[in-house]
Amino acid sequence: MHVPNRVSGRKYPYLDAVLETARRTWPGPAVFLGDANSGRIGLDEEVPAFNRVEDGWMRGLHEAGWIDAFRHLRGDARAYTWYSPNGGNGFRIDQAFLNGALRPRLERFRYDWGRRDRRAASDHAAMVLDLTG
């Protein structure tokens, strides 16, 4: 999932649509995965950036039965998946949310930056989920 920049005015309707979809009944294992440009206040930000709408969206997914794979395994540990080119501050804006059917299969989760030089493929860390068969 890629969330458009909030400057465009499409971010919050998109978050609402994802949450509405997450509240549906899912018959089997499923994952929402990607750059949500959102995070938990005081937890997923190096400096204040997230607001109550973004934090509420993350909490709403949890209330709908979806777990944040990183938080499930790492609790309140800090990890940043993107750094602002302006201030160099880190944010965890890339997440994977698993439904109840997939949660028991989660073994490991990590963020991987790959190469840390200017030739890196992306300005975001990759997410690596290890799931059991």
Residue frames as a rotation matrix with the C-alpha (Angstrom) as fourth column:
MET 1
0.589 0.808 0.000 0.00
0.808 -0.589 0.000 0.00
0.000 0.000 -1.000 0.00
HIS 2
-0.661 -0.735 0.153 1.37
0.732 -0.676 -0.082 3.42
0.164 0.058 0.985 -0.86
VAL 3
0.316 0.778 -0.543 -0.30
0.856 -0.481 -0.191 6.40
-0.410 -0.404 -0.818 0.75
PRO 4
0.202 -0.210 0.957 -0.27
0.686 -0.666 -0.291 9.61
0.699 0.715 0.009 -1.24
ASN 5
-0.806 -0.586 -0.084 1.26
0.506 -0.608 -0.612 12.68
0.308 -0.536 0.786 0.39
ARG 6
-0.129 0.804 -0.580 -1.12
0.893 -0.159 -0.420 14.56
-0.430 -0.572 -0.698 2.67
VAL 7
-0.690 -0.155 -0.707 -0.45
-0.069 -0.958 0.278 17.74
-0.720 0.241 0.651 0.66
SER 8
-0.947 0.309 -0.085 -2.57
-0.051 0.116 0.992 16.29
0.316 0.944 -0.095 -2.15
GLY 9
-0.369 0.851 0.374 -5.56
-0.926 -0.299 -0.232 15.83
-0.086 -0.432 0.898 0.14
ARG 10
0.278 0.486 -0.829 -5.83
-0.636 0.739 0.219 12.13
0.719 0.466 0.515 -0.70
LYS 11
-0.710 -0.680 -0.181 -3.98
-0.330 0.549 -0.768 10.65
0.622 -0.486 -0.615 2.27
TYR 12
-0.755 0.400 0.519 -6.79
-0.528 0.098 -0.844 10.61
-0.389 -0.911 0.137 4.82
PRO 13
0.368 0.889 -0.273 -9.49
-0.909 0.281 -0.309 9.29
-0.198 0.361 0.911 2.46
TYR 14
0.073 -0.430 -0.900 -7.02
-0.528 0.749 -0.401 6.54
0.846 0.504 -0.173 1.50
LEU 15
-0.904 -0.396 0.161 -6.34
-0.326 0.394 -0.859 5.66
0.276 -0.830 -0.485 5.16
ASP 16
-0.276 0.891 0.361 -10.12
-0.801 -0.006 -0.599 5.55
-0.532 -0.454 0.715 5.73
ALA 17
0.471 0.451 -0.758 -10.57
-0.837 0.500 -0.223 3.20
0.279 0.740 0.613 2.77
VAL 18
-0.402 -0.687 -0.605 -7.83
-0.351 0.726 -0.591 0.86
0.846 -0.025 -0.533 4.00
LEU 19
-0.894 0.091 0.439 -9.37
-0.423 0.157 -0.893 0.78
-0.150 -0.983 -0.101 7.49
GLU 20
0.124 0.991 -0.056 -12.82
-0.920 0.094 -0.380 0.09
-0.371 0.099 0.923 6.03
THR 21
0.310 -0.107 -0.945 -11.36
-0.629 0.722 -0.288 -2.80
0.713 0.684 0.157 4.03
ALA 22
-0.722 -0.682 -0.120 -9.53
-0.325 0.486 -0.811 -4.12
0.611 -0.547 -0.572 7.11
ARG 23
-0.587 0.556 0.588 -12.79
-0.716 -0.017 -0.698 -4.26
-0.378 -0.831 0.407 9.06
ARG 24
0.315 0.685 -0.657 -14.26
-0.888 0.457 0.051 -6.78
0.336 0.567 0.752 6.62
THR 25
0.625 -0.061 0.778 -14.22
-0.364 0.859 0.360 -10.50
-0.691 -0.509 0.514 7.32
TRP 26
0.010 -0.718 -0.696 -11.15
-0.988 0.102 -0.119 -12.19
0.156 0.689 -0.708 5.86
PRO 27
0.878 0.472 -0.080 -11.50
-0.459 0.878 0.135 -15.97
0.134 -0.082 0.988 5.27
GLY 28
0.720 -0.673 -0.170 -7.77
0.656 0.739 -0.152 -16.72
0.228 -0.002 0.974 5.21
PRO 29
0.058 -0.803 -0.593 -4.30
0.786 -0.329 0.523 -15.31
-0.615 -0.497 0.613 5.87
ALA 30
0.621 0.144 0.770 -3.82
0.647 -0.649 -0.400 -11.72
0.442 0.747 -0.496 4.71
VAL 31
-0.168 -0.734 -0.658 -1.38
0.864 -0.431 0.261 -8.83
-0.475 -0.524 0.707 5.06
PHE 32
0.954 0.195 0.225 -1.53
0.272 -0.881 -0.387 -5.08
0.123 0.430 -0.894 4.51
LEU 33
0.252 -0.961 -0.113 2.00
0.791 0.137 0.596 -4.01
-0.557 -0.239 0.795 3.69
GLY 34
0.203 -0.299 0.932 3.72
0.843 -0.431 -0.322 -0.83
0.498 0.851 0.164 2.57
ASP 35
-0.855 -0.518 0.020 4.52
0.479 -0.805 -0.348 2.84
0.197 -0.288 0.937 3.05
ALA 36
0.122 0.976 -0.180 1.61
0.969 -0.078 0.234 4.28
0.215 -0.203 -0.955 5.00
ASN 37
-0.478 -0.391 0.787 3.32
0.236 -0.920 -0.313 7.61
0.846 0.036 0.532 5.77
SER 38
0.494 0.656 0.571 1.79
-0.521 -0.302 0.798 7.18
0.696 -0.692 0.192 9.21
GLY 39
-0.404 -0.619 -0.674 2.95
0.262 0.628 -0.733 6.04
0.877 -0.472 -0.092 12.61
ARG 40
0.478 0.518 -0.709 2.34
0.793 0.092 0.602 6.07
0.377 -0.850 -0.367 16.34
ILE 41
0.646 -0.168 0.744 2.86
-0.249 -0.968 -0.003 9.38
0.721 -0.184 -0.668 18.11
GLY 42
0.477 -0.542 0.692 6.03
-0.878 -0.263 0.399 9.41
-0.034 -0.798 -0.601 20.19
LEU 43
0.447 -0.260 0.856 6.97
-0.169 0.915 0.367 5.89
-0.878 -0.309 0.365 19.16
ASP 44
0.400 -0.219 0.890 7.54
0.815 0.530 -0.236 5.81
-0.420 0.819 0.390 15.41
GLU 45
0.763 -0.123 0.635 9.02
0.291 -0.812 -0.507 9.29
0.578 0.571 -0.583 15.07
GLU 46
-0.187 -0.908 -0.375 12.37
0.921 -0.030 -0.388 10.72
0.341 -0.418 0.842 16.05
VAL 47
-0.984 0.050 -0.170 10.84
0.011 -0.940 -0.342 14.20
-0.177 -0.339 0.924 16.21
PRO 48
-0.245 0.969 0.023 7.11
0.177 0.068 -0.982 15.05
-0.953 -0.237 -0.188 16.43
ALA 49
-0.913 -0.027 -0.407 5.48
-0.385 -0.271 0.882 14.58
-0.134 0.962 0.237 13.03
PHE 50
-0.714 0.675 -0.184 2.48
0.462 0.652 0.602 12.27
0.526 0.344 -0.777 13.34
ASN 51
-0.640 0.587 0.497 -0.96
-0.699 -0.712 -0.059 13.50
0.319 -0.385 0.866 14.32
ARG 52
-0.467 0.518 0.717 -3.98
-0.547 0.467 -0.694 11.94
-0.695 -0.717 0.065 16.01
VAL 53
0.575 0.677 -0.460 -5.52
-0.777 0.275 -0.567 10.87
-0.257 0.683 0.684 12.69
GLU 54
0.110 -0.638 -0.762 -2.43
-0.674 0.516 -0.529 8.87
0.731 0.572 -0.373 11.70
ASP 55
-0.846 -0.386 0.367 -1.99
-0.522 0.459 -0.719 7.43
0.109 -0.800 -0.590 15.18
GLY 56
-0.143 0.904 0.402 -5.71
-0.703 0.194 -0.685 6.64
-0.697 -0.380 0.608 15.30
TRP 57
0.486 0.262 -0.834 -5.51
-0.836 0.417 -0.356 4.82
0.254 0.870 0.422 11.98
MET 58
-0.490 -0.746 -0.452 -2.78
-0.489 0.664 -0.566 2.55
0.722 -0.056 -0.690 13.36
ARG 59
-0.830 0.238 0.504 -4.84
-0.436 0.287 -0.853 1.90
-0.347 -0.928 -0.135 16.49
GLY 60
0.166 0.961 -0.220 -7.93
-0.884 0.046 -0.465 1.31
-0.437 0.272 0.857 14.34
LEU 61
0.089 -0.219 -0.972 -6.20
-0.699 0.681 -0.217 -1.46
0.709 0.699 -0.092 12.43
HIS 62
-0.897 -0.441 -0.031 -5.27
-0.261 0.584 -0.769 -3.09
0.357 -0.682 -0.639 15.74
GLU 63
-0.523 0.778 0.348 -8.86
-0.574 -0.019 -0.819 -2.81
-0.631 -0.627 0.457 16.97
ALA 64
0.394 0.659 -0.641 -10.03
-0.917 0.236 -0.321 -4.43
-0.060 0.714 0.697 13.71
GLY 65
0.850 -0.033 0.526 -7.85
-0.120 0.960 0.254 -7.47
-0.514 -0.279 0.811 14.50
TRP 66
0.753 -0.647 0.123 -4.72
0.272 0.136 -0.953 -6.62
0.599 0.751 0.278 12.49
ILE 67
0.729 -0.569 -0.381 -1.35
0.401 -0.096 0.911 -6.63
-0.555 -0.817 0.158 14.22
ASP 68
0.720 -0.662 -0.208 1.65
-0.672 -0.590 -0.448 -4.51
0.173 0.463 -0.870 13.37
ALA 69
0.811 -0.369 -0.454 4.20
0.271 0.925 -0.267 -7.29
0.518 0.094 0.850 12.74
PHE 70
-0.196 -0.942 0.271 7.16
0.115 -0.297 -0.948 -5.23
0.974 -0.154 0.167 13.96
ARG 71
-0.219 0.177 0.960 5.43
-0.856 -0.507 -0.102 -4.12
0.468 -0.844 0.262 17.18
HIS 72
0.816 0.570 -0.100 4.12
-0.474 0.758 0.448 -7.65
0.331 -0.318 0.888 17.80
LEU 73
0.639 -0.637 -0.431 7.67
0.566 0.769 -0.297 -9.00
0.521 -0.054 0.852 17.91
ARG 74
-0.353 -0.921 0.166 9.62
0.636 -0.366 -0.679 -5.96
0.686 -0.134 0.715 19.11
GLY 75
0.135 0.471 -0.872 7.22
0.962 -0.272 0.003 -4.14
-0.235 -0.839 -0.490 21.45
ASP 76
0.907 0.245 -0.343 8.16
0.231 -0.969 -0.083 -0.48
-0.353 -0.004 -0.936 21.83
ALA 77
-0.075 -0.989 0.131 11.59
0.683 0.044 0.729 -0.82
-0.727 0.144 0.672 20.19
ARG 78
0.490 0.163 -0.856 12.54
-0.350 -0.863 -0.365 1.99
-0.798 0.479 -0.366 17.87
ALA 79
-0.367 -0.554 0.748 13.36
0.672 0.398 0.624 1.48
-0.643 0.731 0.226 14.21
TYR 80
0.121 0.368 -0.922 13.20
-0.371 -0.845 -0.385 3.98
-0.921 0.389 0.034 11.40
THR 81
0.120 0.037 0.992 12.39
0.706 0.700 -0.111 3.09
-0.698 0.713 0.058 7.81
TRP 82
0.381 -0.018 0.924 12.82
0.761 -0.562 -0.324 6.52
0.525 0.827 -0.201 6.24
TYR 83
-0.181 -0.505 -0.844 14.92
0.811 -0.562 0.163 9.57
-0.556 -0.655 0.511 7.06
SER 84
0.826 0.525 -0.205 13.90
0.368 -0.778 -0.510 13.11
-0.427 0.346 -0.836 6.17
PRO 85
0.188 -0.786 0.589 16.26
0.919 -0.070 -0.388 14.63
0.346 0.614 0.709 3.60
ASN 86
0.466 0.059 0.883 15.73
-0.002 -0.998 0.068 18.01
0.885 -0.033 -0.465 5.29
GLY 87
0.505 -0.207 0.838 16.46
-0.830 -0.384 0.406 17.29
0.238 -0.900 -0.366 8.95
GLY 88
-0.446 -0.690 -0.570 17.79
-0.520 0.718 -0.463 13.75
0.729 0.090 -0.679 8.78
ASN 89
-0.426 0.369 0.826 15.18
-0.837 0.185 -0.514 12.69
-0.343 -0.911 0.230 11.34
GLY 90
-0.962 -0.019 -0.273 13.95
-0.128 0.914 0.386 9.11
0.242 0.406 -0.881 11.28
PHE 91
-0.154 0.966 0.206 10.41
-0.947 -0.085 -0.308 7.78
-0.280 -0.243 0.929 11.02
ARG 92
-0.889 0.038 0.456 8.90
0.109 0.985 0.132 4.30
-0.445 0.167 -0.880 10.90
ILE 93
-0.223 0.811 -0.540 6.36
-0.774 -0.484 -0.407 4.82
-0.592 0.328 0.736 8.13
ASP 94
-0.242 0.093 -0.966 6.59
-0.737 0.630 0.245 1.40
0.632 0.771 -0.084 6.46
GLN 95
-0.393 0.197 0.898 4.55
-0.785 0.436 -0.439 -1.32
-0.479 -0.878 -0.016 8.15
ALA 96
-0.654 0.309 -0.690 3.14
-0.236 0.784 0.575 -4.80
0.718 0.539 -0.440 7.71
PHE 97
-0.364 0.647 0.669 -0.19
-0.894 -0.042 -0.446 -5.60
-0.260 -0.761 0.594 9.35
LEU 98
-0.893 0.005 -0.451 -1.24
-0.150 0.939 0.309 -9.26
0.425 0.343 -0.838 9.65
ASN 99
0.123 0.972 0.202 -4.74
-0.786 -0.029 0.617 -10.58
0.605 -0.234 0.761 10.22
GLY 100
0.255 0.051 0.966 -5.51
-0.885 0.415 0.212 -13.19
-0.390 -0.909 0.151 12.86
ALA 101
0.971 0.152 0.183 -5.21
-0.070 0.917 -0.392 -16.09
-0.227 0.368 0.902 10.41
LEU 102
0.600 -0.800 0.020 -1.65
0.125 0.069 -0.990 -15.10
0.790 0.596 0.142 9.46
ARG 103
0.510 -0.382 0.771 -0.41
-0.782 -0.579 0.230 -13.97
0.359 -0.720 -0.594 12.90
PRO 104
0.767 -0.226 0.600 0.54
-0.291 0.711 0.640 -17.49
-0.571 -0.666 0.480 14.15
ARG 105
0.775 -0.470 0.422 2.79
0.631 0.567 -0.529 -17.95
0.010 0.676 0.737 11.11
LEU 106
0.751 -0.506 0.423 4.94
-0.329 -0.843 -0.425 -14.89
0.572 0.181 -0.800 11.88
GLU 107
0.602 -0.643 -0.474 8.43
0.767 0.631 0.117 -16.04
0.224 -0.433 0.873 12.85
ARG 108
-0.277 -0.773 -0.571 10.61
0.753 -0.543 0.370 -12.98
-0.596 -0.327 0.733 12.34
PHE 109
0.788 0.419 0.450 10.38
0.603 -0.671 -0.431 -9.44
0.121 0.612 -0.782 11.01
ARG 110
-0.049 -0.813 -0.580 13.13
0.662 -0.462 0.591 -6.99
-0.748 -0.355 0.561 10.20
TYR 111
0.938 0.146 -0.314 13.87
-0.101 -0.751 -0.652 -3.86
-0.331 0.643 -0.690 8.27
ASP 112
0.183 -0.893 0.412 16.80
0.768 0.391 0.507 -4.08
-0.614 0.224 0.757 5.88
TRP 113
0.559 -0.052 -0.827 18.55
-0.266 -0.957 -0.119 -1.06
-0.785 0.287 -0.549 4.41
GLY 114
0.838 -0.327 0.437 20.68
0.546 0.481 -0.686 -3.11
0.014 0.814 0.581 2.06
ARG 115
-0.199 -0.931 0.306 23.47
0.886 -0.305 -0.349 -0.82
0.418 0.202 0.886 0.92
ARG 116
0.475 0.348 -0.808 23.87
0.760 -0.625 0.178 2.31
-0.443 -0.699 -0.562 3.01
ASP 117
-0.658 -0.706 -0.262 25.54
0.452 -0.649 0.612 4.45
-0.602 0.284 0.746 0.38
ARG 118
-0.362 0.511 -0.779 24.07
-0.524 -0.803 -0.283 6.88
-0.771 0.306 0.559 -2.12
ARG 119
-0.708 0.077 -0.702 23.55
-0.640 0.351 0.683 4.08
0.300 0.933 -0.199 -4.62
ALA 120
-0.781 0.494 0.382 20.88
0.045 0.654 -0.755 2.43
-0.623 -0.572 -0.533 -2.49
ALA 121
-0.771 0.510 0.382 17.83
0.577 0.306 0.757 1.32
0.269 0.804 -0.530 -4.45
SER 122
0.266 0.930 0.252 15.40
0.546 -0.361 0.756 3.29
0.794 -0.063 -0.604 -2.27
ASP 123
-0.514 -0.362 0.777 15.23
-0.388 -0.710 -0.587 5.90
0.765 -0.604 0.225 0.46
HIS 124
0.457 0.681 0.571 13.09
-0.873 0.222 0.434 3.42
0.169 -0.697 0.697 2.46
ALA 125
-0.656 -0.571 0.493 14.16
-0.670 0.742 -0.032 0.27
-0.348 -0.352 -0.869 4.27
ALA 126
-0.347 0.505 -0.791 12.80
-0.465 0.640 0.612 -3.00
0.815 0.580 0.013 2.92
MET 127
0.123 0.438 0.891 10.55
-0.963 0.268 0.002 -5.12
-0.238 -0.858 0.455 5.13
VAL 128
-0.516 -0.304 -0.801 11.44
-0.490 0.872 -0.015 -8.79
0.702 0.385 -0.599 5.48
LEU 129
0.232 0.666 0.709 8.81
-0.961 0.271 0.060 -11.08
-0.152 -0.695 0.703 7.01
ASP 130
-0.821 -0.399 -0.408 9.67
-0.432 0.902 -0.012 -14.69
0.372 0.166 -0.913 7.78
LEU 131
0.128 0.943 0.307 6.51
-0.990 0.140 -0.016 -16.80
-0.059 -0.302 0.951 7.87
THR 132
-0.649 -0.267 0.712 6.13
-0.321 0.945 0.062 -20.50
-0.690 -0.188 -0.699 8.63
GLY 133
-0.881 0.268 -0.389 4.54
-0.299 0.323 0.898 -22.78
0.366 0.908 -0.204 6.03
